[in-house]
Amino acid sequence: MNPSDSIDPIERCAAEWVTKHRQGRLGPAEKAAYGRWLAADPRHAAAAQRLDRAWQATGALRQGYVRPPRPARGHGPLAWLQEALQRPKACAGALTGLAVACWLWLAPPFWVQGLGADYQTGYGEVRHVTLDDGSQIDLGSRSILSIAYDGERRTVRLKRGEAVFAPSPVGEAESRPFTVRTPGATVTARGTRYLVAVDEDERSGWVAVLQHSVEIDLVPHDLDEASASAVLQQGDSLYFSPQAGLKPLEQSPQELASWQQGRVVLRQSTLAQAARQLGRYRPGLTLVRGEALGRLPVNAVVRTDNVDDALRQLAAQAHAKVMQLPGVLLIY
């Protein structure tokens, strides 16, 4: 289970609003939407106030404070506790900062995960990148990519999202192999064009070969060695995870990479899977209420610039309703 799955949706939404507000990234329309979200439910305002106080506390910690004269240190195993109790404000601030740090570690928002990355994309954005060696990358929506070339290997790290890679070939001018690393697998090019994606839990994902072939190796785990690596040929696509190993996918590489043309192909998906996938193309949370509803099959070809209407149509396929609140689209 991903630790972020246990975070309350209201807390998640409040964290996004407070972060944007404190960073000065709310325009007039978003400020109005933030106000409506706060007024929609007392729990919204309470969550935002808690996180705003935590943000202020971390700001105070960064600025520092004038340390008062330190009393004489006691002796014995509880001396540290006695000293902390003599400085309650500093202790409270430090504990608040620690709580925020734990929250950022357990369920880090997208902007935290992207710190230090070379490239990242926003909702619905497709970004084309040309690296120094001539390799071409198309980075999909809400993706995070870092470049780590050295003298022996050309390595790129895909932490979130998906990308289509077209590395410059190995030859006389370039002898270093080209490898894509994700939290769950490494994919080494044997050809010229392929897709790699990272799923929500980060250790799972999928690979699809558009041209030539690639080799995939899972990050070490308890599966049999035979099921932990494979060579994929042109036209092959598979899903990888530490639980199931490598499993062929029925979707073609062209369908999986259709976001390059502004489309998402949903074939034999459940409603919950479709909501998660399309949620990467719209801000806020996209939720399906109830396991039975989430398991219903849906099929569609969705334009990435019209995701909200597509979600309503998918809900209609499943004979469900849609409720749209500030920051949340709920299918129930």
Rosetta blueprint (number, residue, H / E / L):
1 M L
2 N L
3 P H
4 S H
5 D H
6 S H
7 I L
8 D L
9 P H
10 I H
11 E H
12 R H
13 C H
14 A H
15 A H
16 E H
17 W H
18 V H
19 T H
20 K H
21 H H
22 R H
23 Q L
24 G L
25 R L
26 L L
27 G L
28 P H
29 A H
30 E H
31 K H
32 A H
33 A H
34 Y H
35 G H
36 R H
37 W H
38 L H
39 A H
40 A H
41 D L
42 P H
43 R H
44 H H
45 A H
46 A H
47 A H
48 A H
49 Q H
50 R H
51 L H
52 D H
53 R H
54 A H
55 W H
56 Q H
57 A H
58 T H
59 G H
60 A H
61 L H
62 R H
63 Q H
64 G L
65 Y L
66 V L
67 R L
68 P L
69 P L
70 R L
71 P L
72 A L
73 R L
74 G L
75 H L
76 G L
77 P L
78 L L
79 A H
80 W H
81 L H
82 Q H
83 E H
84 A H
85 L H
86 Q L
87 R L
88 P H
89 K H
90 A H
91 C H
92 A H
93 G H
94 A H
95 L H
96 T H
97 G H
98 L H
99 A H
100 V H
101 A H
102 C H
103 W H
104 L H
105 W H
106 L H
107 A L
108 P L
109 P L
110 F H
111 W H
112 V H
113 Q H
114 G L
115 L L
116 G L
117 A L
118 D L
119 Y E
120 Q E
121 T L
122 G L
123 Y L
124 G L
125 E L
126 V L
127 R E
128 H E
129 V E
130 T E
131 L L
132 D L
133 D L
134 G L
135 S L
136 Q E
137 I E
138 D E
139 L E
140 G L
141 S L
142 R L
143 S L
144 I E
145 L E
146 S E
147 I E
148 A E
149 Y E
150 D L
151 G L
152 E L
153 R L
154 R E
155 T E
156 V E
157 R E
158 L E
159 K E
160 R E
161 G E
162 E E
163 A E
164 V E
165 F E
166 A E
167 P L
168 S L
169 P L
170 V L
171 G L
172 E L
173 A L
174 E L
175 S L
176 R L
177 P L
178 F E
179 T E
180 V E
181 R E
182 T L
183 P L
184 G L
185 A E
186 T E
187 V E
188 T E
189 A E
190 R L
191 G L
192 T L
193 R E
194 Y E
195 L E
196 V E
197 A E
198 V E
199 D L
200 E L
201 D L
202 E L
203 R L
204 S L
205 G E
206 W E
207 V E
208 A E
209 V E
210 L E
211 Q E
212 H L
213 S E
214 V E
215 E E
216 I E
217 D E
218 L E
219 V L
220 P L
221 H L
222 D L
223 L L
224 D L
225 E H
226 A H
227 S H
228 A H
229 S E
230 A E
231 V E
232 L E
233 Q E
234 Q L
235 G L
236 D L
237 S E
238 L E
239 Y E
240 F E
241 S E
242 P L
243 Q L
244 A L
245 G E
246 L E
247 K E
248 P E
249 L L
250 E L
251 Q L
252 S L
253 P H
254 Q H
255 E H
256 L H
257 A L
258 S H
259 W H
260 Q H
261 Q H
262 G L
263 R E
264 V E
265 V E
266 L E
267 R E
268 Q E
269 S E
270 T E
271 L H
272 A H
273 Q H
274 A H
275 A H
276 R H
277 Q H
278 L H
279 G H
280 R L
281 Y L
282 R L
283 P L
284 G L
285 L E
286 T E
287 L E
288 V E
289 R L
290 G L
291 E H
292 A H
293 L H
294 G H
295 R L
296 L L
297 P E
298 V E
299 N E
300 A E
301 V E
302 V E
303 R E
304 T L
305 D L
306 N L
307 V H
308 D H
309 D H
310 A H
311 L H
312 R H
313 Q H
314 L H
315 A H
316 A H
317 Q H
318 A L
319 H L
320 A L
321 K L
322 V E
323 M E
324 Q E
325 L E
326 P L
327 G L
328 V E
329 L E
330 L E
331 I E
332 Y L
